[in-house]
């Protein structure tokens, strides 16, 4: 009986030793490698997302308001009728308005990018 108990204790000690010296360190190494791999993959996905958003923003067509389109048509008509000063003044106002709308569009795109990237980071 004592031999059986001694054998059981020896086997338990051997198992605990193997667990502490082999299995746990191997497991921790695997966890560390997987964590590094996941961080790299996450970084790559984030970079791909940023590139896609930048591409999307650069390809985006700005649709100007009806007011700007109306100004453009009026300036063309004034120019063909010989009212060059009025056409030039109207064109200047049109460019200013276009710049305002372009800035609004860029701001909205930046906000959209920030919102989408925050959503991606929270996942």
C-alpha positions as CSV (number, residue, x, y, z in Angstrom):
1,X,0.0,0.0,0.0
2,X,2.8,2.4,0.9
3,X,4.5,1.6,-2.4
4,X,1.3,2.5,-4.2
5,X,1.0,5.8,-2.3
6,X,4.7,6.5,-3.0
7,X,4.2,5.8,-6.7
8,X,1.2,8.0,-6.8
9,X,3.0,10.9,-5.0
10,X,6.0,10.4,-7.4
11,X,3.7,10.5,-10.4
12,X,1.9,13.6,-9.1
13,X,5.2,15.3,-8.5
14,X,6.3,14.4,-12.0
15,X,3.1,15.7,-13.5
16,X,3.3,19.0,-11.5
17,X,7.0,19.4,-12.6
18,X,6.1,18.7,-16.2
19,X,3.2,21.1,-16.0
20,X,5.3,23.9,-14.4
21,X,8.4,23.5,-16.5
22,X,7.1,22.4,-19.9
23,X,3.4,22.8,-20.5
24,X,2.9,26.3,-19.0
25,X,6.0,27.9,-20.6
26,X,5.1,26.4,-24.0
27,X,1.5,27.7,-23.6
28,X,2.8,31.2,-22.6
29,X,5.1,31.3,-25.6
30,X,2.3,30.3,-27.9
31,X,0.1,33.0,-26.4
32,X,2.8,35.6,-26.8
33,X,3.3,34.6,-30.5
34,X,-0.4,34.7,-31.2
35,X,-0.7,38.1,-29.5
36,X,2.1,39.5,-31.6
37,X,0.5,38.1,-34.7
38,X,-2.9,39.6,-33.9
39,X,-1.4,43.0,-33.2
40,X,0.4,42.9,-36.6
41,X,-2.8,41.8,-38.3
42,X,-4.8,44.5,-36.6
43,X,-2.2,47.1,-37.6
44,X,-2.4,45.9,-41.2
45,X,-6.1,46.0,-41.3
46,X,-6.1,49.5,-39.8
47,X,-3.7,50.7,-42.4
48,X,-5.7,49.1,-45.2
49,X,-8.8,50.8,-43.8
50,X,-7.1,54.2,-43.7
51,X,-5.9,53.8,-47.3
52,X,-9.4,52.8,-48.4
53,X,-10.9,55.8,-46.7
54,X,-8.3,58.2,-48.2
55,X,-8.9,56.7,-51.7
56,X,-12.6,57.1,-51.2
57,X,-12.2,60.7,-50.1
58,X,-9.9,61.5,-53.0
59,X,-12.3,60.0,-55.5
60,X,-15.4,61.6,-54.0
61,X,-17.2,64.0,-56.2
62,X,-18.4,67.2,-54.6
63,X,-21.9,68.0,-55.5
64,X,-22.3,71.8,-55.2
65,X,-25.5,73.4,-54.2
66,X,-28.1,74.7,-56.7
67,X,-27.1,78.2,-55.8
68,X,-23.5,77.7,-57.1
69,X,-24.8,76.0,-60.3
70,X,-27.2,78.9,-60.8
71,X,-24.3,81.4,-60.3
72,X,-22.2,79.5,-62.9
73,X,-25.0,79.6,-65.4
74,X,-25.7,83.3,-64.8
75,X,-22.0,84.2,-65.2
76,X,-21.9,82.3,-68.5
77,X,-24.9,84.2,-69.7
78,X,-23.6,87.6,-68.5
79,X,-20.3,86.8,-70.3
80,X,-22.0,86.0,-73.6
81,X,-24.1,89.2,-73.3
82,X,-21.0,91.3,-72.8
83,X,-21.4,92.1,-69.1
84,X,-17.9,91.1,-68.3
85,X,-17.5,93.0,-65.0
86,X,-20.7,91.6,-63.6
87,X,-19.8,88.1,-64.8
88,X,-16.3,88.4,-63.2
89,X,-17.8,89.5,-59.8
90,X,-20.4,86.7,-59.9
91,X,-17.7,84.2,-60.7
92,X,-15.6,85.4,-57.8
93,X,-18.6,85.0,-55.4
94,X,-19.2,81.6,-56.9
95,X,-15.6,80.5,-56.3
96,X,-15.8,81.7,-52.7
97,X,-19.0,79.8,-52.2
98,X,-17.5,76.7,-53.8
99,X,-14.6,77.0,-51.4
100,X,-16.9,77.1,-48.4
101,X,-18.8,74.1,-49.6
102,X,-15.6,72.2,-50.4
103,X,-14.4,72.9,-46.8
104,X,-17.7,71.7,-45.4
105,X,-17.4,68.5,-47.5
106,X,-13.8,67.9,-46.3
107,X,-14.9,68.4,-42.7
108,X,-17.8,66.0,-43.1
109,X,-15.4,63.5,-44.7
110,X,-13.0,63.8,-41.8
111,X,-15.8,63.3,-39.3
112,X,-17.0,60.3,-41.2
113,X,-13.4,58.9,-41.1
114,X,-13.1,59.5,-37.4
115,X,-16.4,57.9,-36.7
116,X,-15.6,54.8,-38.8
117,X,-12.1,54.4,-37.4
118,X,-13.5,54.7,-33.8
119,X,-16.0,52.0,-34.7
120,X,-13.2,49.8,-36.1
121,X,-11.1,50.4,-33.0
122,X,-13.9,49.5,-30.6
123,X,-14.5,46.1,-32.3
